[in-house]
Each structure stands twice: as C-alpha cells, then as structure tokens.
C-alpha cells in the first residue's frame, strides 16, 4: 500500500476511523469520486479530531442498535443489514488488519448491500405511515417528486463519472484536480504521459507531454520522498530525454530505497554506458550480479562494457556466465557475436549471430 512510513499507531487508528466516516459520506453523497485515495488524499489525524469521535459514535451506535433489534427478533431484516454492512466494511477498514490500499470506493461494493437494505427498509417504514401501505405513499405528489429528484441527481452523477473513465490519462488528469497533493495520482499521470510521449510522432506535442510528465513525477517524489517507483521511473524518463545527470540522480535515489531492484540498477548501468563511462557501468553491473545473480541483463551489459574497453577475455567470461544463468536469453549471444567480431574471430561471430537470431 502507498502509505506514509513511520506513522504512529494512534494516528493510524484515528485516520482509519476517519476513513470509515468518509465511506458513510460517499454512500450518502457520492461526490467527489476519486480513483486513488493514497497519500495524501486523506490527511492524517489524531483522536483529538472531533470527526474521528463522531464516526466512532456512529459505528458503535449502529452496532448496538442492531444488536438490540437482533435480541428482540433474530429475523430482523434491519439488524441483518447493519451487521452485514459492519462486518464487510471491517474487512477494508485498516483497523484490524492492513490492506493494500488506504481507502478505495470499490471497497464499498459489498458493504453497500447492507446499507441499501437498511435504507430501503427505513423508507418503506416512513412512507407507509398514514398511508395505505408503502405503495400508497407514492401516490402523494410531493413524495414522488422528492424521490424523482433524488433519483435524477444520482443518475446524472453516475453518467458524468462514466465519462471520466475514457482512458487512464483522462481519469488521472480529472482526479488529480480534486486531490492535487495525491502522490500516487501524480506518479500515475506522469508515467501515463511518459508512455504517451514515447508513442507521439509530433515533436512539439511530445515535448509538452514530457515536460508535464517530468513535472508530475517530480511532484510525486516531493510529496512522498520514499516513493521508489516514482523515482525509478523518473530516472528512466530523464534518460529518455537525454538528461543523464538527472537520470543518474533519480536512479541512485531509487536504489537507496530498494537496493536489490534489478531493473533500476540495469537502467543506471545503461545511463553510464550511454555516456561511455564504462568503468562506472562495470561497477554497477558487478553490484547487480552480487545482489541478483540471476539478472541476465547485468552479464550482457558487463560484456558490452568490457568489449568497449577492449578487454575481450573479460567480456567473454561474463557473457558465458550469463548464458549459464539463462540459455534462452539471447542478449548475451548477441553481444558475444560483437566481441568475436572485434577480435577478428568471424567463425565464432557467425556462430553466435545465428543463435541470437
């Protein structure tokens, strides 16, 4: 889950309770809807916050009310609906156990069944008072009008929200306006823009996309400094635009958070190779092989580096080690063919060219 590290237990529980209050609000007034509620969509709070106690009173009160009704009548539908809501929402409450998300609207799918059942039963009870049954209440124009307006408002909200889910870019862009300090949404939008920019053929449009991509991913790292993926992909984006110093910086920052991340270490080696700083690349590859011996890309990169500094025996040694790790990874065969070509050993070059194809 994308949450803040080092959060005090008291604050974690208080914030989790506050989120339960947000769930009730969403069931009654489903606006604004957000696709991602991670850090910092919901501020961390303490038990000094009155909304925490209000939420706690609501849930405890609902549980006690359902229990009293259940004791009186074990077939009470209202009690069943409340219990169903409380039990299912507890699974996603981050109080009894942590789930892989701080909060998500999809977590209301099952609890909403209990909520809707209780609301429907209460409406039937209220509308039936002083009328000829629950359907008789619908003959009153004022009640019918109120229900129609409520139904229309919810229908409009649903249709409007559906238009936000056209594609990843649209939903991320739309929701980020609602929660501009959401670290994960900044990262998701930045990465989506990065992916779109790589496919864009219009040079000016591509430049605009990349500028926005870098800005939003940088903001993600500023909001949440321990966000590994934002830093790692920011390094990849800077490499793609040719800003090598920035690429090295963010790759190294990402590796501080996750030292055994093979992909990021491979990317860092790639930056050094692009800069023709082969000694630095060799050091990165050596560390990568130490931490992840099965990382076949590290052996291919090591071979490539040694080839470029004319240490062919070392290149052949590491490339063959890579082949032993994974005989189906053809990158090592491909580099071997170039090594043998540089050595003037054309028979061996053709042999490994054939394998790599």
C-alpha positions as CSV (number, residue, x, y, z in Angstrom):
1,X,0.0,0.0,0.0
2,X,1.1,3.5,-0.8
3,X,1.1,4.9,2.8
4,X,3.4,7.1,4.9
5,X,6.1,5.2,6.7
6,X,6.7,5.7,10.4
7,X,3.1,6.7,11.2
8,X,2.3,6.5,14.9
9,X,-0.1,3.7,15.8
10,X,-2.5,6.1,17.5
11,X,-2.6,8.3,14.3
12,X,-3.0,5.3,12.1
13,X,-6.1,4.0,14.0
14,X,-7.6,7.5,14.2
15,X,-7.1,8.0,10.5
16,X,-8.6,4.6,9.7
17,X,-11.7,5.5,11.8
18,X,-11.9,8.8,9.9
19,X,-11.9,6.9,6.6
20,X,-14.8,4.8,7.8
21,X,-16.6,8.2,8.1
22,X,-15.7,9.0,4.6
23,X,-17.3,5.7,3.4
24,X,-20.6,6.8,5.0
25,X,-20.3,10.2,3.3
26,X,-19.7,8.5,0.0
27,X,-22.7,6.3,0.4
28,X,-25.0,9.3,1.1
29,X,-23.3,11.9,-1.1
30,X,-21.1,10.2,-3.7
31,X,-19.1,13.3,-4.6
32,X,-16.3,13.9,-5.3
33,X,-15.4,10.4,-6.5
34,X,-11.6,9.7,-6.8
35,X,-9.9,6.7,-8.4
36,X,-7.0,6.8,-5.9
37,X,-7.1,7.6,-2.2
38,X,-3.4,7.0,-1.3
39,X,-1.1,9.5,0.4
40,X,-2.1,12.5,0.7
41,X,-5.8,12.2,-0.3
42,X,-6.8,11.9,3.3
43,X,-4.9,13.9,6.0
44,X,-3.5,12.0,9.0
45,X,-5.4,12.8,12.1
46,X,-5.3,12.1,15.8
47,X,-8.0,11.3,18.3
48,X,-8.2,15.0,19.1
49,X,-10.1,15.4,15.8
50,X,-13.9,15.5,16.6
51,X,-14.8,13.8,13.3
52,X,-13.0,10.7,14.5
53,X,-15.2,10.5,17.6
54,X,-18.3,11.3,15.6
55,X,-17.5,8.4,13.2
56,X,-16.8,6.1,16.1
57,X,-20.0,7.0,17.9
58,X,-21.9,6.4,14.6
59,X,-20.5,2.9,14.1
60,X,-20.7,1.8,17.7
61,X,-24.2,3.2,17.9
62,X,-25.2,1.3,14.7
63,X,-23.8,-1.9,16.1
64,X,-25.5,-1.5,19.5
65,X,-28.8,-0.7,17.7
66,X,-28.6,-3.7,15.5
67,X,-27.7,-5.9,18.5
68,X,-30.8,-4.7,20.4
69,X,-33.0,-5.4,17.4
70,X,-31.5,-8.8,16.9
71,X,-32.0,-9.8,20.5
72,X,-35.7,-8.9,20.2
73,X,-36.1,-10.6,16.8
74,X,-33.5,-12.8,15.3
75,X,-35.1,-12.5,11.9
76,X,-35.0,-8.7,12.0
77,X,-34.0,-7.5,8.5
78,X,-32.7,-4.1,9.6
79,X,-30.4,-5.8,12.1
80,X,-29.2,-8.1,9.4
81,X,-28.5,-5.2,7.0
82,X,-26.5,-3.3,9.7
83,X,-24.5,-6.4,10.7
84,X,-23.8,-7.1,7.0
85,X,-22.5,-3.6,6.5
86,X,-20.4,-3.5,9.6
87,X,-18.8,-6.9,9.0
88,X,-18.0,-6.3,5.3
89,X,-16.7,-2.8,5.8
90,X,-14.5,-4.0,8.7
91,X,-12.5,-6.2,6.2
92,X,-11.3,-3.0,4.5
93,X,-11.1,-0.6,7.5
94,X,-7.3,-0.8,8.1
95,X,-8.1,-1.2,11.8
96,X,-8.0,-4.9,12.4
97,X,-5.5,-5.6,9.6
98,X,-3.8,-3.5,7.0
99,X,-5.0,-4.0,3.4
100,X,-3.1,-3.0,0.2
101,X,-4.8,0.4,-0.1
102,X,-5.6,3.1,2.4
103,X,-9.1,3.6,1.0
104,X,-11.0,2.8,-2.2
105,X,-14.5,3.3,-3.5
106,X,-14.6,-0.3,-4.7
107,X,-14.4,-1.5,-1.1
108,X,-18.0,-0.2,-0.7
109,X,-19.3,-2.8,-3.2
110,X,-20.3,-5.4,-0.6
111,X,-21.0,-3.1,2.4
112,X,-23.4,-1.1,0.2
113,X,-25.7,-4.1,0.0
114,X,-26.3,-3.9,3.7
115,X,-26.6,-0.1,3.6
116,X,-29.1,-0.1,0.8
117,X,-31.2,-2.8,2.5
118,X,-31.4,-0.7,5.7
119,X,-32.2,2.5,3.8
120,X,-34.9,0.7,1.7
121,X,-36.5,-0.8,4.8
122,X,-36.5,2.6,6.6
123,X,-38.0,4.3,3.6
124,X,-40.7,1.7,3.4
125,X,-41.4,2.2,7.1
126,X,-41.5,6.0,6.9
127,X,-43.5,6.2,3.7
128,X,-46.1,3.7,4.9
129,X,-47.1,5.9,7.9
130,X,-50.5,7.3,7.5
131,X,-51.0,5.7,4.0
132,X,-52.5,2.6,2.5
133,X,-49.3,0.6,2.5
134,X,-45.9,1.6,1.2
135,X,-47.1,1.9,-2.4
136,X,-49.8,4.2,-1.4
137,X,-47.2,6.8,-0.3
138,X,-46.1,7.0,-3.9
139,X,-49.5,8.5,-4.9
140,X,-48.5,11.6,-3.0
141,X,-47.1,14.1,-5.5
142,X,-44.6,15.7,-3.0
143,X,-43.1,12.4,-2.0
144,X,-43.0,11.2,-5.6
145,X,-41.3,14.4,-6.7
146,X,-38.6,14.2,-4.0
147,X,-37.8,10.6,-4.9
148,X,-37.7,11.5,-8.6
149,X,-35.3,14.5,-8.0
150,X,-33.0,12.3,-5.8
151,X,-33.0,9.6,-8.4
152,X,-32.3,12.1,-11.2
153,X,-29.4,13.6,-9.2
154,X,-27.8,10.2,-8.6
155,X,-28.3,9.2,-12.3
156,X,-26.6,12.4,-13.5
157,X,-23.7,11.8,-11.1
158,X,-23.2,8.3,-12.4
159,X,-23.4,9.3,-16.1
160,X,-21.0,12.2,-15.5
161,X,-18.5,10.0,-13.7
162,X,-18.6,7.4,-16.5
163,X,-17.2,10.0,-18.9
164,X,-14.1,10.3,-16.7
165,X,-13.2,6.6,-17.3
166,X,-12.5,7.0,-21.1
167,X,-8.8,6.1,-20.6
168,X,-6.0,6.3,-18.0
169,X,-5.0,9.8,-18.9
170,X,-8.5,11.2,-18.6
171,X,-9.2,9.6,-15.2
172,X,-5.8,10.6,-13.7
173,X,-6.0,14.1,-15.0
174,X,-9.6,14.6,-13.8
175,X,-9.0,13.2,-10.3
176,X,-5.7,15.0,-9.8
177,X,-7.6,18.3,-10.0
178,X,-9.6,17.1,-7.0
179,X,-6.6,16.0,-4.9
180,X,-3.5,17.8,-6.3
181,X,-1.4,16.5,-3.4
182,X,-2.0,12.8,-4.0
183,X,1.4,11.3,-4.6
184,X,0.3,8.2,-6.4
185,X,-2.0,10.1,-8.8
186,X,0.8,12.5,-9.7
187,X,3.0,9.5,-10.4
188,X,0.3,7.7,-12.4
189,X,-0.4,10.7,-14.6
190,X,3.3,11.4,-15.0
191,X,4.0,7.8,-16.1
192,X,1.0,7.8,-18.4
193,X,2.2,10.9,-20.1
194,X,5.7,9.4,-20.4
195,X,4.2,6.3,-22.1
196,X,2.2,8.6,-24.4
197,X,5.1,10.8,-25.3
198,X,7.2,7.8,-26.4
199,X,4.5,7.0,-28.9
200,X,3.8,10.6,-30.1
201,X,5.1,11.5,-33.5
202,X,4.5,15.2,-33.3
203,X,7.7,16.7,-31.9
204,X,6.1,19.7,-30.2
205,X,3.3,17.6,-28.7
206,X,5.9,15.1,-27.5
207,X,7.9,17.9,-25.8
208,X,4.8,19.2,-24.0
209,X,3.9,15.7,-22.8
210,X,7.4,15.0,-21.5
211,X,7.6,18.4,-19.7
212,X,4.3,17.6,-17.9
213,X,5.4,14.0,-17.2
214,X,8.6,15.1,-15.5
215,X,6.9,17.8,-13.5
216,X,4.2,15.5,-12.1
217,X,6.5,12.6,-11.3
218,X,8.9,15.1,-9.6
219,X,6.0,16.3,-7.5
220,X,5.2,12.7,-6.5
221,X,8.7,12.3,-5.2
222,X,8.5,15.6,-3.3
223,X,5.2,14.6,-1.7
224,X,6.4,11.2,-0.8
225,X,10.3,11.0,-0.7
226,X,10.2,7.2,0.0
227,X,8.3,6.6,-3.2
228,X,10.6,4.1,-5.0
229,X,8.6,3.7,-8.3
230,X,8.2,7.4,-8.9
231,X,12.0,7.9,-8.5
232,X,12.9,4.9,-10.6
233,X,10.6,5.9,-13.5
234,X,11.6,9.5,-13.2
235,X,15.2,8.3,-13.8
236,X,14.0,6.3,-16.9
237,X,12.2,9.4,-18.2
238,X,15.2,11.7,-17.8
239,X,17.3,9.1,-19.6
240,X,14.8,9.1,-22.5
241,X,15.1,12.8,-22.9
242,X,18.9,12.7,-22.6
243,X,19.3,14.4,-19.2
244,X,21.8,12.0,-17.9
245,X,22.8,13.7,-14.7
246,X,19.2,13.8,-13.6
247,X,18.8,10.2,-14.7
248,X,21.7,9.1,-12.6
249,X,20.5,11.1,-9.6
250,X,17.0,9.6,-9.5
251,X,18.2,6.1,-10.3
252,X,20.6,6.3,-7.3
253,X,17.8,7.8,-5.1
254,X,15.5,4.9,-6.1
255,X,18.3,2.3,-5.3
256,X,18.7,3.8,-1.8
257,X,15.1,2.8,-1.2
258,X,15.3,-0.6,-2.9
259,X,19.0,-1.7,-3.3
260,X,18.2,-5.0,-4.9
261,X,15.9,-3.5,-7.7
262,X,17.4,-5.2,-10.8
263,X,15.6,-3.1,-13.3
264,X,16.7,0.2,-11.8
265,X,20.3,-1.0,-11.5
266,X,20.2,-2.1,-15.1
267,X,18.9,1.4,-16.1
268,X,21.7,3.1,-14.1
269,X,24.2,0.9,-15.9
270,X,22.5,1.9,-19.2
271,X,23.0,5.6,-18.4
272,X,26.7,5.1,-17.8
273,X,27.1,3.1,-21.0
274,X,25.3,5.8,-22.9
275,X,27.7,8.3,-21.5
276,X,30.6,5.9,-22.4
277,X,31.6,5.8,-18.7
278,X,32.2,2.1,-18.9
279,X,34.1,1.8,-15.6
280,X,31.2,3.2,-13.6
281,X,28.8,0.9,-15.6
282,X,31.0,-2.1,-14.8
283,X,30.9,-1.3,-11.1
284,X,27.1,-1.1,-11.2
285,X,26.8,-4.4,-13.1
286,X,29.1,-6.1,-10.6
287,X,26.9,-4.9,-7.7
288,X,23.8,-6.0,-9.6
289,X,25.2,-9.5,-10.1
290,X,26.1,-9.7,-6.4
291,X,22.6,-8.7,-5.3
292,X,20.8,-10.6,-8.1
293,X,22.9,-13.4,-9.5
294,X,20.0,-14.3,-11.9
295,X,19.9,-10.9,-13.5
296,X,20.9,-11.9,-17.1
297,X,20.9,-8.2,-18.3
298,X,23.8,-7.5,-15.9
299,X,26.0,-10.1,-17.6
300,X,25.2,-8.8,-21.1
301,X,25.9,-5.2,-20.0
302,X,29.2,-6.3,-18.4
303,X,30.2,-8.0,-21.6
304,X,29.3,-4.9,-23.6
305,X,31.4,-2.7,-21.3
306,X,34.5,-4.9,-21.4
307,X,34.2,-5.1,-25.2
308,X,34.2,-1.3,-25.4
309,X,37.4,-1.0,-23.4
310,X,39.0,-3.9,-25.4
311,X,39.1,-6.4,-22.5
312,X,37.7,-9.2,-24.6
313,X,38.6,-12.1,-22.3
314,X,36.7,-10.5,-19.5
315,X,33.8,-9.8,-21.9
316,X,33.7,-13.4,-23.0
317,X,33.9,-14.6,-19.4
318,X,30.9,-12.7,-18.2
319,X,28.8,-13.3,-21.3
320,X,29.3,-17.1,-20.9
321,X,28.3,-16.8,-17.2
322,X,25.2,-15.0,-18.4
323,X,24.4,-17.9,-20.8
324,X,24.8,-20.4,-18.0
325,X,22.3,-18.4,-15.9
326,X,19.7,-18.4,-18.8
327,X,20.4,-20.1,-22.1
328,X,17.2,-18.6,-23.5
329,X,18.3,-15.0,-23.1
330,X,19.7,-14.1,-26.5
331,X,21.1,-10.8,-25.5
332,X,24.3,-12.5,-24.3
333,X,24.7,-14.4,-27.6
334,X,24.2,-11.1,-29.5
335,X,26.9,-9.3,-27.5
336,X,29.2,-12.3,-27.9
337,X,29.0,-12.0,-31.7
338,X,30.1,-8.4,-31.5
339,X,33.0,-9.3,-29.2
340,X,34.3,-12.0,-31.6
341,X,33.8,-9.6,-34.5
342,X,36.0,-7.0,-32.7
343,X,38.6,-9.8,-32.1
344,X,38.5,-10.8,-35.8
345,X,37.2,-14.3,-35.0
346,X,34.5,-14.4,-37.6
347,X,33.6,-18.1,-37.4
348,X,32.7,-17.6,-33.7
349,X,30.9,-14.3,-34.6
350,X,28.7,-16.1,-37.2
351,X,28.0,-18.9,-34.7
352,X,26.6,-16.6,-32.0
353,X,24.9,-14.4,-34.6
354,X,23.0,-17.5,-35.8
355,X,22.0,-18.4,-32.2
356,X,20.9,-14.8,-31.4
357,X,18.5,-14.8,-34.3
